[in-house]
Amino acid sequence: MSEKITPQQLVSQQLSQLTQLEALLSTEKEILQQQNPDALIKITADKNTLLLAIQTVDNAIGQSFEFKQEKLAGNFSNELAEIKASLERSKKQNQVNGLIIHQSQIAVERMKTSLLVNHNKSSMTYDNKGKTSGGLSSLGIKA
């Protein structure tokens, strides 16, 4: 049977994981700015794995009676303040990354619309009454 993990070890592990998450979010921002889809897939997988590990440790802390006792005794105040600050920084960085993704999606939609407009202009024809139509497809011709 494995050794029991102390509350101090759990808190230290969670703080370490949150520091890793901050670094991953920073790297993710750089990847988003570089528009590198392959690297984005890898870092997203790494981030998901880390988030699951953070959740596991968080659950262990939440179920630890010893942690609750030590917290009531005033222990871990510095570590918990660091964890809270790290979570806030991660939340802000994640919002920035989300904004970058949103802006990228808008740019892609704009490009798509522009391409469709240009395509429609080049395939536009006129019928025998002088009205515009969308090209060969409106004449019933199938290619």
OpenMM code with the backbone's topology and positions (N, CA, C; nanometers):
from openmm import Vec3, app, unit

residues = "MET SER GLU LYS ILE THR PRO GLN GLN LEU VAL SER GLN GLN LEU SER GLN LEU THR GLN LEU GLU ALA LEU LEU SER THR GLU LYS GLU ILE LEU GLN GLN GLN ASN PRO ASP ALA LEU ILE LYS ILE THR ALA ASP LYS ASN THR LEU LEU LEU ALA ILE GLN THR VAL ASP ASN ALA ILE GLY GLN SER PHE GLU PHE LYS GLN GLU LYS LEU ALA GLY ASN PHE SER ASN GLU LEU ALA GLU ILE LYS ALA SER LEU GLU ARG SER LYS LYS GLN ASN GLN VAL ASN GLY LEU ILE ILE HIS GLN SER GLN ILE ALA VAL GLU ARG MET LYS THR SER LEU LEU VAL ASN HIS ASN LYS SER SER MET THR TYR ASP ASN LYS GLY LYS THR SER GLY GLY LEU SER SER LEU GLY ILE LYS ALA".split()
positions = [
    Vec3(0.0837, -0.1183, 0.0000),
    Vec3(0.0000, 0.0000, 0.0000),
    Vec3(0.0879, 0.1242, 0.0000),
    Vec3(0.0469, 0.2258, -0.0691),
    Vec3(0.1303, 0.3443, -0.0831),
    Vec3(0.1230, 0.4324, 0.0414),
    Vec3(0.2235, 0.5157, 0.0567),
    Vec3(0.2290, 0.6090, 0.1681),
    Vec3(0.1200, 0.7125, 0.1556),
    Vec3(0.0696, 0.7554, 0.2689),
    Vec3(-0.0347, 0.8568, 0.2666),
    Vec3(0.0280, 0.9929, 0.2375),
    Vec3(-0.0370, 1.0667, 0.1484),
    Vec3(0.0130, 1.1988, 0.1109),
    Vec3(-0.0365, 1.2995, 0.2134),
    Vec3(0.0540, 1.3825, 0.2604),
    Vec3(0.0182, 1.4813, 0.3622),
    Vec3(-0.0528, 1.6006, 0.2976),
    Vec3(-0.1295, 1.6736, 0.3778),
    Vec3(-0.1934, 1.7946, 0.3241),
    Vec3(-0.0915, 1.8929, 0.2666),
    Vec3(0.0243, 1.9046, 0.3289),
    Vec3(0.1284, 1.9948, 0.2789),
    Vec3(0.1735, 1.9527, 0.1396),
    Vec3(0.1879, 1.8228, 0.1178),
    Vec3(0.2280, 1.7724, -0.0131),
    Vec3(0.1201, 1.7996, -0.1175),
    Vec3(-0.0061, 1.7822, -0.0785),
    Vec3(-0.1161, 1.8083, -0.1709),
    Vec3(-0.1199, 1.9554, -0.2124),
    Vec3(-0.1056, 2.0450, -0.1152),
    Vec3(-0.1091, 2.1880, -0.1449),
    Vec3(0.0104, 2.2266, -0.2316),
    Vec3(0.1269, 2.1733, -0.1995),
    Vec3(0.2465, 2.2017, -0.2796),
    Vec3(0.2305, 2.1496, -0.4219),
    Vec3(0.1721, 2.0307, -0.4350),
    Vec3(0.1506, 1.9728, -0.5666),
    Vec3(0.0526, 2.0587, -0.6469),
    Vec3(-0.0532, 2.1047, -0.5817),
    Vec3(-0.1504, 2.1865, -0.6531),
    Vec3(-0.0886, 2.3195, -0.6970),
    Vec3(-0.0099, 2.3800, -0.6121),
    Vec3(0.0563, 2.5052, -0.6487),
    Vec3(0.1514, 2.4840, -0.7659),
    Vec3(0.2233, 2.3737, -0.7656),
    Vec3(0.3142, 2.3414, -0.8757),
    Vec3(0.2360, 2.3211, -1.0057),
    Vec3(0.1245, 2.2507, -0.9974),
    Vec3(0.0435, 2.2275, -1.1167),
    Vec3(-0.0143, 2.3583, -1.1716),
    Vec3(-0.0553, 2.4473, -1.0839),
    Vec3(-0.1100, 2.5748, -1.1294),
    Vec3(-0.0028, 2.6615, -1.1943),
    Vec3(0.1190, 2.6518, -1.1449),
    Vec3(0.2300, 2.7225, -1.2073),
    Vec3(0.2544, 2.6667, -1.3480),
    Vec3(0.2463, 2.5349, -1.3606),
    Vec3(0.2602, 2.4722, -1.4925),
    Vec3(0.1480, 2.5171, -1.5858),
    Vec3(0.0260, 2.5292, -1.5319),
    Vec3(-0.0875, 2.5730, -1.6124),
    Vec3(-0.0653, 2.7150, -1.6639),
    Vec3(-0.0148, 2.8024, -1.5785),
    Vec3(0.0146, 2.9393, -1.6223),
    Vec3(0.1137, 2.9391, -1.7385),
    Vec3(0.2168, 2.8559, -1.7272),
    Vec3(0.3171, 2.8473, -1.8341),
    Vec3(0.2547, 2.7933, -1.9626),
    Vec3(0.1684, 2.6923, -1.9501),
    Vec3(0.1018, 2.6370, -2.0685),
    Vec3(0.0115, 2.7403, -2.1353),
    Vec3(-0.0608, 2.8176, -2.0551),
    Vec3(-0.1487, 2.9203, -2.1118),
    Vec3(-0.0691, 3.0282, -2.1834),
    Vec3(0.0466, 3.0607, -2.1295),
    Vec3(0.1330, 3.1585, -2.1948),
    Vec3(0.1842, 3.1043, -2.3288),
    Vec3(0.2244, 2.9779, -2.3286),
    Vec3(0.2697, 2.9136, -2.4524),
    Vec3(0.1549, 2.9031, -2.5520),
    Vec3(0.0363, 2.8718, -2.5019),
    Vec3(-0.0813, 2.8623, -2.5885),
    Vec3(-0.1076, 2.9967, -2.6575),
    Vec3(-0.0901, 3.1057, -2.5844),
    Vec3(-0.1100, 3.2389, -2.6428),
    Vec3(-0.0131, 3.2608, -2.7587),
    Vec3(0.1130, 3.2251, -2.7382),
    Vec3(0.2129, 3.2403, -2.8438),
    Vec3(0.1757, 3.1558, -2.9661),
    Vec3(0.1301, 3.0343, -2.9422),
    Vec3(0.0919, 2.9446, -3.0523),
    Vec3(-0.0279, 3.0011, -3.1280),
    Vec3(-0.1253, 3.0557, -3.0535),
    Vec3(-0.2418, 3.1162, -3.1181),
    Vec3(-0.2008, 3.2352, -3.2039),
    Vec3(-0.1070, 3.3147, -3.1546),
    Vec3(-0.0617, 3.4307, -3.2303),
    Vec3(0.0155, 3.3889, -3.3555),
    Vec3(0.0867, 3.2762, -3.3458),
    Vec3(0.1625, 3.2255, -3.4605),
    Vec3(0.0739, 3.1471, -3.5565),
    Vec3(-0.0468, 3.1167, -3.5148),
    Vec3(-0.1425, 3.0396, -3.5944),
    Vec3(-0.0828, 2.9070, -3.6392),
    Vec3(-0.0389, 2.8300, -3.5403),
    Vec3(0.0228, 2.6999, -3.5648),
    Vec3(-0.0726, 2.5898, -3.5168),
    Vec3(-0.1562, 2.5342, -3.6056),
    Vec3(-0.2578, 2.4380, -3.5627),
    Vec3(-0.2011, 2.3083, -3.5045),
    Vec3(-0.0895, 2.2585, -3.5564),
    Vec3(-0.0324, 2.1342, -3.5041),
    Vec3(0.0128, 2.1510, -3.3597),
    Vec3(0.0817, 2.2617, -3.3332),
    Vec3(0.1273, 2.2885, -3.1964),
    Vec3(0.0080, 2.3142, -3.1049),
    Vec3(-0.0965, 2.3753, -3.1581),
    Vec3(-0.2156, 2.4035, -3.0781),
    Vec3(-0.2836, 2.2743, -3.0343),
    Vec3(-0.2882, 2.1750, -3.1225),
    Vec3(-0.3483, 2.0463, -3.0872),
    Vec3(-0.2705, 1.9814, -2.9735),
    Vec3(-0.1375, 1.9850, -2.9824),
    Vec3(-0.0547, 1.9238, -2.8778),
    Vec3(-0.0703, 1.9958, -2.7452),
    Vec3(-0.0648, 2.1283, -2.7473),
    Vec3(-0.0724, 2.2013, -2.6205),
    Vec3(-0.2112, 2.1900, -2.5586),
    Vec3(-0.3140, 2.1773, -2.6415),
    Vec3(-0.4490, 2.1586, -2.5892),
    Vec3(-0.4586, 2.0242, -2.5174),
    Vec3(-0.3993, 1.9210, -2.5739),
    Vec3(-0.3982, 1.7898, -2.5087),
    Vec3(-0.3211, 1.7964, -2.3767),
    Vec3(-0.2058, 1.8641, -2.3781),
    Vec3(-0.1263, 1.8800, -2.2557),
    Vec3(-0.2057, 1.9562, -2.1490),
    Vec3(-0.2750, 2.0600, -2.1929),
    Vec3(-0.3537, 2.1420, -2.0990),
    Vec3(-0.4670, 2.0587, -2.0393),
    Vec3(-0.5346, 1.9789, -2.1205),
    Vec3(-0.6436, 1.8942, -2.0699),
    Vec3(-0.5924, 1.7923, -1.9686),
    Vec3(-0.4776, 1.7322, -1.9970),
    Vec3(-0.4176, 1.6364, -1.9050),
    Vec3(-0.3842, 1.7041, -1.7722),
    Vec3(-0.3268, 1.8230, -1.7795),
    Vec3(-0.2910, 1.8966, -1.6587),
    Vec3(-0.4151, 1.9379, -1.5801),
    Vec3(-0.5190, 1.9807, -1.6500),
    Vec3(-0.6425, 2.0198, -1.5817),
    Vec3(-0.7059, 1.9012, -1.5088),
    Vec3(-0.6995, 1.7825, -1.5681),
    Vec3(-0.7503, 1.6629, -1.5002),
    Vec3(-0.6679, 1.6316, -1.3749),
    Vec3(-0.5369, 1.6489, -1.3842),
    Vec3(-0.4501, 1.6260, -1.2685),
    Vec3(-0.4797, 1.7272, -1.1580),
    Vec3(-0.5024, 1.8525, -1.1966),
    Vec3(-0.5361, 1.9562, -1.0984),
    Vec3(-0.6674, 1.9211, -1.0298),
    Vec3(-0.7642, 1.8749, -1.1075),
    Vec3(-0.8940, 1.8380, -1.0508),
    Vec3(-0.8798, 1.7213, -0.9530),
    Vec3(-0.7955, 1.6246, -0.9861),
    Vec3(-0.7733, 1.5097, -0.8985),
    Vec3(-0.7143, 1.5539, -0.7650),
    Vec3(-0.6138, 1.6397, -0.7698),
    Vec3(-0.5517, 1.6891, -0.6472),
    Vec3(-0.6514, 1.7748, -0.5690),
    Vec3(-0.7287, 1.8555, -0.6393),
    Vec3(-0.8285, 1.9394, -0.5734),
    Vec3(-0.9317, 1.8534, -0.5007),
    Vec3(-0.9735, 1.7443, -0.5648),
    Vec3(-1.0674, 1.6525, -0.4994),
    Vec3(-1.0058, 1.5886, -0.3753),
    Vec3(-0.8789, 1.5512, -0.3856),
    Vec3(-0.8093, 1.4910, -0.2714),
    Vec3(-0.7993, 1.5904, -0.1560),
    Vec3(-0.7718, 1.7165, -0.1889),
    Vec3(-0.7650, 1.8203, -0.0854),
    Vec3(-0.9027, 1.8387, -0.0219),
    Vec3(-1.0058, 1.8426, -0.1047),
    Vec3(-1.1417, 1.8616, -0.0537),
    Vec3(-1.1887, 1.7494, 0.0364),
    Vec3(-1.1367, 1.6288, 0.0153),
    Vec3(-1.1764, 1.5139, 0.0959),
    Vec3(-1.0840, 1.4897, 0.2150),
    Vec3(-0.9799, 1.5695, 0.2273),
    Vec3(-0.8808, 1.5491, 0.3330),
    Vec3(-0.9262, 1.6157, 0.4632),
    Vec3(-0.9558, 1.5326, 0.5609),
    Vec3(-0.9948, 1.5828, 0.6928),
    Vec3(-0.8776, 1.6558, 0.7582),
    Vec3(-0.7561, 1.6018, 0.7378),
    Vec3(-0.6372, 1.6639, 0.7959),
    Vec3(-0.6159, 1.8048, 0.7402),
    Vec3(-0.6399, 1.8215, 0.6084),
    Vec3(-0.6259, 1.9535, 0.5478),
    Vec3(-0.7229, 2.0516, 0.6114),
    Vec3(-0.8475, 2.0098, 0.6267),
    Vec3(-0.9483, 2.0977, 0.6864),
    Vec3(-0.9090, 2.1390, 0.8274),
    Vec3(-0.8562, 2.0455, 0.9052),
    Vec3(-0.8120, 2.0772, 1.0414),
    Vec3(-0.6959, 2.1767, 1.0396),
    Vec3(-0.5984, 2.1513, 0.9531),
    Vec3(-0.4828, 2.2404, 0.9476),
    Vec3(-0.5213, 2.3785, 0.8958),
    Vec3(-0.6153, 2.3831, 0.8031),
    Vec3(-0.6618, 2.5119, 0.7517),
    Vec3(-0.7313, 2.5912, 0.8616),
    Vec3(-0.8135, 2.5235, 0.9422),
    Vec3(-0.8805, 2.5908, 1.0544),
    Vec3(-0.7796, 2.6393, 1.1581),
    Vec3(-0.6683, 2.5703, 1.1690),
    Vec3(-0.5624, 2.6094, 1.2631),
    Vec3(-0.4789, 2.7249, 1.2087),
    Vec3(-0.5071, 2.7680, 1.0869),
    Vec3(-0.4358, 2.8822, 1.0307),
    Vec3(-0.3180, 2.8459, 0.9425),
    Vec3(-0.2990, 2.7169, 0.9195),
    Vec3(-0.1899, 2.6743, 0.8319),
    Vec3(-0.2298, 2.6955, 0.6861),
    Vec3(-0.1329, 2.7006, 0.5998),
    Vec3(-0.1499, 2.7097, 0.4545),
    Vec3(-0.2012, 2.8456, 0.4057),
    Vec3(-0.2072, 2.9469, 0.4908),
    Vec3(-0.2618, 3.0755, 0.4454),
    Vec3(-0.1784, 3.1339, 0.3311),
    Vec3(-0.0457, 3.1249, 0.3395),
    Vec3(0.0396, 3.1765, 0.2319),
    Vec3(0.0217, 3.0957, 0.1035),
    Vec3(0.0221, 2.9631, 0.1181),
    Vec3(0.0075, 2.8765, 0.0013),
    Vec3(-0.1283, 2.8966, -0.0658),
    Vec3(-0.2340, 2.9083, 0.0164),
    Vec3(-0.3675, 2.9275, -0.0401),
    Vec3(-0.3797, 3.0629, -0.1090),
    Vec3(-0.3111, 3.1640, -0.0560),
    Vec3(-0.3104, 3.2949, -0.1214),
    Vec3(-0.2380, 3.2860, -0.2561),
    Vec3(-0.1275, 3.2109, -0.2604),
    Vec3(-0.0546, 3.1915, -0.3862),
    Vec3(-0.1402, 3.1153, -0.4871),
    Vec3(-0.2116, 3.0131, -0.4400),
    Vec3(-0.2992, 2.9346, -0.5275),
    Vec3(-0.4087, 3.0240, -0.5844),
    Vec3(-0.4682, 3.1052, -0.4988),
    Vec3(-0.5751, 3.1950, -0.5446),
    Vec3(-0.5213, 3.2937, -0.6483),
    Vec3(-0.4037, 3.3505, -0.6235),
    Vec3(-0.3431, 3.4448, -0.7188),
    Vec3(-0.3112, 3.3749, -0.8513),
    Vec3(-0.2613, 3.2532, -0.8434),
    Vec3(-0.2297, 3.1774, -0.9650),
    Vec3(-0.3566, 3.1475, -1.0444),
    Vec3(-0.4632, 3.1132, -0.9751),
    Vec3(-0.5904, 3.0881, -1.0424),
    Vec3(-0.6418, 3.2136, -1.1120),
    Vec3(-0.6274, 3.3276, -1.0481),
    Vec3(-0.6702, 3.4542, -1.1088),
    Vec3(-0.5890, 3.4859, -1.2345),
    Vec3(-0.4573, 3.4661, -1.2257),
    Vec3(-0.3721, 3.4910, -1.3430),
    Vec3(-0.4084, 3.3951, -1.4567),
    Vec3(-0.4330, 3.2692, -1.4226),
    Vec3(-0.4707, 3.1700, -1.5241),
    Vec3(-0.6045, 3.2066, -1.5880),
    Vec3(-0.6978, 3.2505, -1.5061),
    Vec3(-0.8296, 3.2894, -1.5579),
    Vec3(-0.8161, 3.4065, -1.6556),
    Vec3(-0.7365, 3.5072, -1.6203),
    Vec3(-0.7165, 3.6222, -1.7090),
    Vec3(-0.6480, 3.5807, -1.8385),
    Vec3(-0.5458, 3.4954, -1.8287),
    Vec3(-0.4742, 3.4506, -1.9484),
    Vec3(-0.5663, 3.3685, -2.0381),
    Vec3(-0.6509, 3.2864, -1.9766),
    Vec3(-0.7449, 3.2061, -2.0540),
    Vec3(-0.8455, 3.2957, -2.1266),
    Vec3(-0.8864, 3.4049, -2.0630),
    Vec3(-0.9768, 3.4997, -2.1277),
    Vec3(-0.9086, 3.5672, -2.2466),
    Vec3(-0.7819, 3.6028, -2.2305),
    Vec3(-0.7058, 3.6621, -2.3404),
    Vec3(-0.6958, 3.5629, -2.4561),
    Vec3(-0.6648, 3.4376, -2.4249),
    Vec3(-0.6547, 3.3347, -2.5287),
    Vec3(-0.7890, 3.3156, -2.5985),
    Vec3(-0.8967, 3.3192, -2.5226),
    Vec3(-1.0295, 3.3079, -2.5807),
    Vec3(-1.0594, 3.4230, -2.6751),
    Vec3(-1.0150, 3.5421, -2.6373),
    Vec3(-1.0343, 3.6597, -2.7229),
    Vec3(-0.9556, 3.6452, -2.8535),
    Vec3(-0.8342, 3.5931, -2.8450),
    Vec3(-0.7532, 3.5697, -2.9650),
    Vec3(-0.8243, 3.4706, -3.0565),
    Vec3(-0.8782, 3.3638, -2.9990),
    Vec3(-0.9504, 3.2640, -3.0780),
    Vec3(-1.0727, 3.3276, -3.1432),
    Vec3(-1.1457, 3.4075, -3.0665),
    Vec3(-1.2652, 3.4739, -3.1195),
    Vec3(-1.2289, 3.5665, -3.2363),
    Vec3(-1.1234, 3.6454, -3.2197),
    Vec3(-1.0798, 3.7356, -3.3255),
    Vec3(-1.0361, 3.6577, -3.4497),
    Vec3(-0.9721, 3.5431, -3.4286),
    Vec3(-0.9306, 3.4589, -3.5411),
    Vec3(-1.0521, 3.4052, -3.6157),
    Vec3(-1.1542, 3.3662, -3.5408),
    Vec3(-1.2762, 3.3161, -3.6047),
    Vec3(-1.3441, 3.4257, -3.6859),
    Vec3(-1.3459, 3.5470, -3.6335),
    Vec3(-1.4044, 3.6597, -3.7069),
    Vec3(-1.3267, 3.6843, -3.8357),
    Vec3(-1.1933, 3.6801, -3.8272),
    Vec3(-1.1105, 3.7013, -3.9465),
    Vec3(-1.1362, 3.5926, -4.0508),
    Vec3(-1.1523, 3.4687, -4.0062),
    Vec3(-1.1790, 3.3585, -4.0989),
    Vec3(-1.3155, 3.3788, -4.1653),
    Vec3(-1.4153, 3.4173, -4.0893),
    Vec3(-1.5487, 3.4420, -4.1463),
    Vec3(-1.5451, 3.5567, -4.2471),
    Vec3(-1.4694, 3.6609, -4.2132),
    Vec3(-1.4561, 3.7747, -4.3047),
    Vec3(-1.3910, 3.7306, -4.4363),
    Vec3(-1.2869, 3.6507, -4.4256),
    Vec3(-1.2174, 3.5998, -4.5439),
    Vec3(-1.3110, 3.5115, -4.6256),
    Vec3(-1.3848, 3.4250, -4.5581),
    Vec3(-1.4785, 3.3356, -4.6269),
    Vec3(-1.5841, 3.4165, -4.7022),
    Vec3(-1.6383, 3.5177, -4.6359),
    Vec3(-1.7388, 3.6028, -4.7006),
    Vec3(-1.6800, 3.6740, -4.8212),
    Vec3(-1.5607, 3.7245, -4.8060),
    Vec3(-1.4945, 3.7937, -4.9157),
    Vec3(-1.4718, 3.7005, -5.0343),
    Vec3(-1.4277, 3.5801, -5.0070),
    Vec3(-1.4051, 3.4836, -5.1139),
    Vec3(-1.5363, 3.4467, -5.1842),
    Vec3(-1.6419, 3.4292, -5.1067),
    Vec3(-1.7709, 3.3957, -5.1670),
    Vec3(-1.8244, 3.5103, -5.2522),
    Vec3(-1.8078, 3.6337, -5.2045),
    Vec3(-1.8535, 3.7497, -5.2825),
    Vec3(-1.7763, 3.7583, -5.4130),
    Vec3(-1.6449, 3.7417, -5.4044),
    Vec3(-1.5628, 3.7470, -5.5266),
    Vec3(-1.5984, 3.6343, -5.6225),
    Vec3(-1.6254, 3.5157, -5.5690),
    Vec3(-1.6627, 3.4036, -5.6543),
    Vec3(-1.7971, 3.4315, -5.7219),
    Vec3(-1.8907, 3.4822, -5.6457),
    Vec3(-2.0227, 3.5108, -5.7026),
    Vec3(-2.0159, 3.6205, -5.8088),
    Vec3(-1.9288, 3.7188, -5.7876),
    Vec3(-1.9139, 3.8251, -5.8881),
    Vec3(-1.8588, 3.7685, -6.0186),
    Vec3(-1.7640, 3.6769, -6.0076),
    Vec3(-1.7022, 3.6237, -6.1285),
    Vec3(-1.7927, 3.5238, -6.2004),
    Vec3(-1.8905, 3.4683, -6.1296),
    Vec3(-1.9774, 3.3703, -6.1955),
    Vec3(-2.1154, 3.4279, -6.2277),
    Vec3(-2.1339, 3.5564, -6.2051),
    Vec3(-2.2628, 3.6181, -6.2285),
    Vec3(-2.2869, 3.6379, -6.3782),
    Vec3(-2.4068, 3.6055, -6.4200),
    Vec3(-2.4471, 3.6258, -6.5597),
    Vec3(-2.5818, 3.6977, -6.5617),
    Vec3(-2.6247, 3.7310, -6.6787),
    Vec3(-2.7535, 3.7985, -6.6949),
    Vec3(-2.8454, 3.7115, -6.7792),
    Vec3(-2.9725, 3.7107, -6.7432),
    Vec3(-3.0681, 3.6354, -6.8250),
    Vec3(-3.1214, 3.7229, -6.9385),
    Vec3(-3.2147, 3.6672, -7.0160),
    Vec3(-3.2638, 3.7398, -7.1335),
    Vec3(-3.3470, 3.8631, -7.0982),
    Vec3(-3.3815, 3.8807, -6.9710),
    Vec3(-3.4557, 3.9995, -6.9276),
    Vec3(-3.3641, 4.1015, -6.8607),
    Vec3(-3.2337, 4.0725, -6.8558),
    Vec3(-3.1382, 4.1657, -6.7982),
    Vec3(-3.1202, 4.1519, -6.6484),
    Vec3(-3.1783, 4.0480, -6.5900),
    Vec3(-3.1627, 4.0258, -6.4462),
    Vec3(-3.0401, 3.9394, -6.4208),
    Vec3(-2.9781, 3.9651, -6.3066),
    Vec3(-2.8574, 3.8892, -6.2742),
    Vec3(-2.8943, 3.7516, -6.2240),
    Vec3(-2.8074, 3.6572, -6.2517),
    Vec3(-2.8235, 3.5217, -6.1983),
    Vec3(-2.6843, 3.4717, -6.1603),
    Vec3(-2.6835, 3.3627, -6.0823),
    Vec3(-2.5567, 3.3157, -6.0236),
    Vec3(-2.4725, 3.2282, -6.1102),
    Vec3(-2.4793, 3.2326, -6.2360),
    Vec3(-2.3898, 3.1545, -6.3202),
    Vec3(-2.4564, 3.0337, -6.3798),
    Vec3(-2.3781, 2.9322, -6.4117),
    Vec3(-2.4270, 2.8146, -6.4824),
    Vec3(-2.5305, 2.7373, -6.4018),
    Vec3(-2.5186, 2.7367, -6.2694),
    Vec3(-2.6105, 2.6579, -6.1901),
    Vec3(-2.7539, 2.7086, -6.2028),
    Vec3(-2.7740, 2.8375, -6.2268),
    Vec3(-2.9091, 2.8905, -6.2415),
    Vec3(-2.9703, 2.8548, -6.3744),
    Vec3(-2.8910, 2.8099, -6.4709),
    Vec3(-2.9423, 2.7718, -6.6024),
    Vec3(-2.9816, 2.6248, -6.6072),
    Vec3(-2.9620, 2.5562, -6.4975),
    Vec3(-2.9966, 2.4141, -6.4943),
    Vec3(-2.8900, 2.3257, -6.5529),
    Vec3(-2.7714, 2.3784, -6.5779),
    Vec3(-2.6608, 2.2998, -6.6318),
    Vec3(-2.5859, 2.2378, -6.5149),
    Vec3(-2.5656, 2.1083, -6.5231),
    Vec3(-2.4920, 2.0398, -6.4181),
    Vec3(-2.3574, 1.9970, -6.4731),
    Vec3(-2.2540, 2.0343, -6.4034),
    Vec3(-2.1195, 2.0006, -6.4507),
    Vec3(-2.0761, 1.8669, -6.3947),
] * unit.nanometer
topology = app.Topology()
chain = topology.addChain("A")
for resn in residues:
    res = topology.addResidue(resn, chain)
    for name in ("N", "CA", "C"):
        topology.addAtom(name, app.Element.getBySymbol(name[0]), res)
